Amino acid sequence: HSAVDVIRVKRDGGRLSDEQIDWVVDAYTRGQVADEQMAALAMAVLLRGMTPEETARWTAAMVASGEVLALGSVRRPTVDKHSTGGVGDKITLPLTPLVAACGAAVPQLSGRGLGHTGGTLDKLESIPGWRAQLSVAEVRAQLDEVGAVVCAATEGLAPADRKLYALRDVTGTVESIPLIASSIMSKKIAEGVQSLVLDVKCGSGAFMKDLDQARELATALVEIGSASGLRTSALITDMSVPLGRAVGNALEVAEAVDVLRGGGPPDVVELTLALAREMLDHAGLSDVDPADALADGRAYDSWRRMIEAQGGDPAAELPRARHIDVLTAPQSGVLTGLDAFAVGIAAWRLGAGRARKEDDVDHAAGVLCLAKPGDTVTAGQPLLELHTDRPETVAGAREALRGAYEISGADRRSTPLILDRVV
Ligand code: URA
């Protein structure tokens, strides 16, 4: 095989054979296909696309580049959830212990945030003592004991994707549905779970800005799952408005705990329950009602055990920002919009996110949305709290929020949270 031949096939709109895909992914992982060659191929894929069969094979080749977690010995049905990422999306935090409390095992191998969306590990690291790095043996033991694990993906899972994603990031080749879908699914298939639920975000705060794109990605993800023997379904959910009220690491943990104690914002509760039902259905546990486990304390108990198992103190105080700046409503009326992307950028500027991979996040920083679309507000009422340890960041956050919300005389019909389901 030659990399140039493979690039030429895709450049000219042809179809890659199974052998070509297996070879190029493997050779790239081993350093025998150069970065510039893979970058050219990624660009050809971005421009020409891949068929569902090519995409499934590409995914399988990336899975085969590393190890697959052997979860066969785990005594409960295994199921995971993946979200394509959004602003205020802390659903993994309440969902993982909730689904475990209902009888399934959930190995959530997660990542850190980059850009305006937060990462689950960054959020949990605001809990004193909590440790993201676990060995495979620890993951397996915790799945048996607690049923819930959220931890860093081990180095050995889908190394081809780690290398390729970093390359795509700097070559303008992230925005390809076959490449995004194979990247996400390779990591999830390598987790070794039996079933998977995808939360494909749609709107200003998401990768996919409109419903057609979101459906296309959801379909590609579900097709790959089915082709590899994973029970897979996807919900397409709104990300034009931040999820819940809290955006930022410790702020989101506090909100997740509210949900686990039977309270919390209605949209976070709705999505947590919808995804839990979907997961329990896949796990053969559809007779269990997750709402009961939230109400009677079983989900919260499962959370405490999950945090403690990884060295965290669930009763410890979370970090709090030294400086809080308040934005108030300029007029009275109904809040009709609150742009997710703008709120994400503001939280990021306040210190909740990173500019470069090696940066640290400020765990206390973020935005608290005191009003959400549909709420009636009066002039002068606090709308948004900007939390930070660095007051000099407030001006930039305020700048990001200019024009991000709308107050009008009449309520507009709000869009539903769950937009579609793809199986
Ligand atoms: N998330 C991933 O894991 N991979 C992509 O390619 C895009 C988003």
Residues whose N, C-alpha, C, O or C-beta is under 5 A from the ligand:
A	BS01	URA	V174 L179 I180 S183 I184
